[in-house]
């Protein structure tokens, strides 16, 4: 008897309480598993603020925080 294994996608895109839309793990993942690569220009916090201000107004940004200093601007 053969059984087909249904593979769930590792990630899903859904609404986020933090910033509209977000990418979330769809299954439990072990540490250090790469599920996607976020591409864009690597910029520091000062450059992000210069480009986007405090982002309190309308409009979207595509910033991914790498750590306290560096971000990746996915729109670049």
N, C-alpha and C positions, 0 to 999 in steps of 0.2 A: 504494500500500500504506500503510495507516494503522498507526501504532504507538501503543499506549496507554502512557502514562507512569505508572508506579507511584510515587506520592508516599508516601515514608516519613514517619511523624509526626516532628516536630522533636524531641520529647522522649519519654522513657519513664520509667516508675516501676519501680524494682527495689531489691533489697536493697543496703544500704550498709554498708561496714565502719565508718563513722563513727557512724551513729545509726539503725540499723534499716532504714529505708526512705529513699529519696532520689529526686530527679528528675535525670535525666541527659540530655545532648544525644544524640540518636540519629543525627545526621549532623554532618559538619563545618559549622560556622557561621561566617560572617564576623563580624568585630568589630562590636559595637553593634547586633546584631539582637535585637529583643525577641521572646522566645518565650513568656513568660507574665508575669503581673502578680501579685505576692504582696501580698495585702491584709490589713490589720489595723491595730492601734494602734501608732504609732511611740513607742517608749520608749527611755530611756537604759539603760546597763549597770547602774546602781545600782537602777533600778526592776525590771529583769529579775531581779537577784539577790534583791530583796525578795520578788518573786512566786514565784520558783522555786528559790531557794537555789543550791547548786552542782550540782543535778540529779544527784547521785550515787546517789540512791535510785531506786526503780522509779517509773514514771509517764512520761508523755510531755509534751514541750513543743512548741510550734509557733513557735519563734523563728527568725527569719532575720536574720543579721548584715549590716547595710548597710555599716558601717565599724567602727572601733575604739570609737566612742561609741554609735551608734544601732543599734537592732534593731527589727524589726517582729514584734509578737506576733499571729500568725495565729489564735490562739484567742479574741482579744478582739473 
